[in-house]
Amino acid sequence: MIMAKNKYAVFILMLTALSMSPAVQSQEHPMLLLTRSGVETIRSQLGKVPLFDASVQSAREFVDAEIALGIDTPVPKDFSGGYTHTRHKQNYMAAQQAGVLFQILQDEKYAAYVRDMLFQYEAMYKDLPLHPQERSYARGKLFWQCLNDSVWLVAMSEAYDAIYEWLSAEERAQLEQNLFRPYADFISVHNIQFYNRVHNHSTWGNAAVGMIGLVMGDEELIQRALHGVAEDGEIDFSLQDNDGGFLRLAGQQPGFLSNLDAPFSPDGYFTEGPYYQRYAMYPFLMFALALHNARPDLQILQHKDGVLLKAVDALLNLTDADGEFFPLNDAQKGMSWFTPSLVAAVDLAYHYGGRDPRLLSIAEQQGSVLLDEAGLSVAIGVRDGKAEPYEKHSINLGDGPDGKQGGVAVLRYGSEDLTLVFKYSAQGLSHGHYDKLSFSLYERGDEILQDYGMVRFVNIQKKGGGNYLPENKTWAKQTIAHNTLTVNETSHFGGDYAKGSEHSSQLHFYDASRSDIQVVSAREDNAYPGTQMLRTMAVIKAENFKKPFVLDILKVTSDTSNQYDLPFHFLGQVVDTTFEYESPASLSALGQDNGYQYLYLEGKGIPASSNIQFTWLNSGRFYTLTSATRQADELLFTRLGANDPEFNLRRDPALMIRRKNTGDTIFVSLVEPHGAYDPVSEFAVDPDSNISSLDILYDDDDYTAVAIVDLEGQARVFIVANVNAAKSAQHELDIDGKPYRWSGPFYAADF
């Protein structure tokens, strides 16, 4: 019986070989992450390159510990974070590393470990049903969703490639017939709703199918990876995934090449945001590297003007001073460039993108490298002292395939002493939030005014199986959760994904040419029918101010009378206010829906004058918000926690300016960092604002002028052109008999 099986396996292998293209038949292994010549180079350098040697040693310790434990492939039953989920994840990580170690160290115990694990999976896979957890729109077999099944196959493709020539022909045929080909068919043909998308999920699926196709020499799988699965019928576009987003918008084409074209802008910005760009970079880069090695004729690293390598630079620039990614859209705070996917991204960008010495300084911080030629190149560069500091500067990244669907601007002063993140992007696919013209603010890596991020405890099974919690949709995605304008207590586009995906904010202008004043301005005309918003934000360093500050001008034009809510989600402790407020004896929710149901009203006041000031303390530093207000405005202190009995939300505070029964209006605010407090010496230095007043001097359709007056009485005037923002435009404006003349989109005097 065994001999019959083996004869059949050999026959299948012969048929497969006959169907291969000549290029595939002649391909040597390894061919994905590693190449034969690359392995020879690595072996010749062992013991000579400290960072690479340390990375090899780290991999050996991890894999040797896994080998000592023995191979366990349990019947799947858990969500993220549960034992079976974690065990299968640990298996593919260990197998991938073991394959690399076999190639580099030529120790057959690592090849045997990979072989034994693969055959253990081969024995169980043919009878494996769908995963018992039914939450996903595309259930996997080993994992609760096809996404994780795809991650498994990406890693196992690399492991299989590494031991391919060590295995017998019969062993390869058995694995390919019973495990790899059925696995690839399952995540693609049998899960078209998962596979034929433009989304980070399908990128993993495309890479998995394509990489195992390359190793097997299966041209059908390779083409399926590049171009998607041919569809006999229509996909149900009304079906939603677990994140609440549609599977694929009408007109989008599937496949890896489309996932390169559609989500990335020419600048390298990924429309889902940096958190998911970080996650997707590994399959993008690993499959691209495999195609670069096995199919150089495709010139995949040059696709769309080298967008993948540009994307690495864009991603690194979307981090704070500590290397943590800005939490735009769905994002877990704390994710940083120390994640393994960014180790891979930095190494590949260095090796294939021109050997930028700044990347070496990041690799030094990461403390590890890929165990391939790219990692070796980085480690040699570090050893030879070629690293230069990776200094981040202000940047404006377009969104959308042509870069014209809004974008994200990051204004930085100095060595990230103050960093403003201004989001005026497209929807961001299913992971997008309804937060047009929102912003967040950082000082030296600490959040001052925050973006909430996502409501998910990743891989903590006791919190919703480690998956997205309901509050991600009902709070984190809602407009009131962000530092932007909410109209009539409804979110942008009514919180409707399809409507939000039709529109993007548009850049008015961006100017970071001056070190003392950097400005970005964008407009949003579709979030609320009949209401338009133009927001201009500037990072300014003026004389008599020890630190830079942020000027925020939000101009609203509307056909109707509305209620406007503008929150500032601050972090820290309230120190002082220039307005009186009352705190209720018992707390109640501020509203009923669209995120308001989670906000306790902790205090309510009204302005005592045309300006209000609010000072808070965070991370040993003081901050003051100064706002130009109206007598009828309401000032609301809120805190998360209402209607949240399971404590899924952080108890974060906010100060909200509410303006009722108003059509056209303008909000002008200034956020000023100042001073410090030392809890050891118990000294407070410069705890008071340096702002005497913030005045709106002029406002019409064409221009808005603001005066900032400091405590010494010095007035500084900032004027923004609301219509004609061309650099060459000439402007003239008289304010109270004083003429102002300038060229370009803004005027700034005495700064």
Buried (B, 14 or more C-beta within 10 A) or exposed (E): EEEEEBEBBBEBBEEBEEEBEEEBEEBEBBBBBBBEEBBEEBEEBEEEBEBBBBBBEBBBEBBBEBBEEEBBBBEBEBBBBBEBBBBBBBBBBBBBBBBBBBBBBEEEEBBBBBBEBBBBBBEBBEEBEBBEBEBBBBBBBBBBBBBBBBBBBBBBBBBBBBBBEBBEEBBBBBBBBBBBBBBBBBBBEEBBBBBBBBBBBBBBBBBBBBBBBBBBBBBEBBBBBBBBBEEEEEBEBEEBBBBBBBBBBEEBBBBBBBBBBBBBBBBBBBBBBBBBBBBBBBBBBBBBBBBBBBBEEBEBBEBBEBBBBBBBBBBBBBBBBBBBBBBBBBBBBEBBBBBEBBBBBBBBBBBBBEBBBBBBBBBBBBEBBBBBBBBBBBBBBBBEEEBEEBEBEBBBBBBBBEBBBBBBBBBBBEEBBBBBBBBBBBBBBBBBBBBBBBBBBBBBBBBBBBBBBBBBBEBBBEBBBBBBBEBBBBBBBBBBBBBBBBBEBBBBBEBEBBBBBEBBBBBBBBBBEEEEBBBBBBBBBBBBEEBBBBBBBBBBBBEEBEBBBBBBBBBBBBEEEBBBBBBBBBBBEBBBBBBEBEEEEEBEBBBEEBBBBBBBBBBBBBBEEBBBBBBBBBBEBBBBBBBBBEEEBBBBBBBBBBBBEEEBBBEBBBBBBBBEEBEBBBBBBBBBBBBBBEEEEEEBEBBBBBBBBBBBBBBEEEBBBBBBBBEEEEBBBBBBBBEEBEEEEEBEBEBEEEEBEBEBBBBBEEB
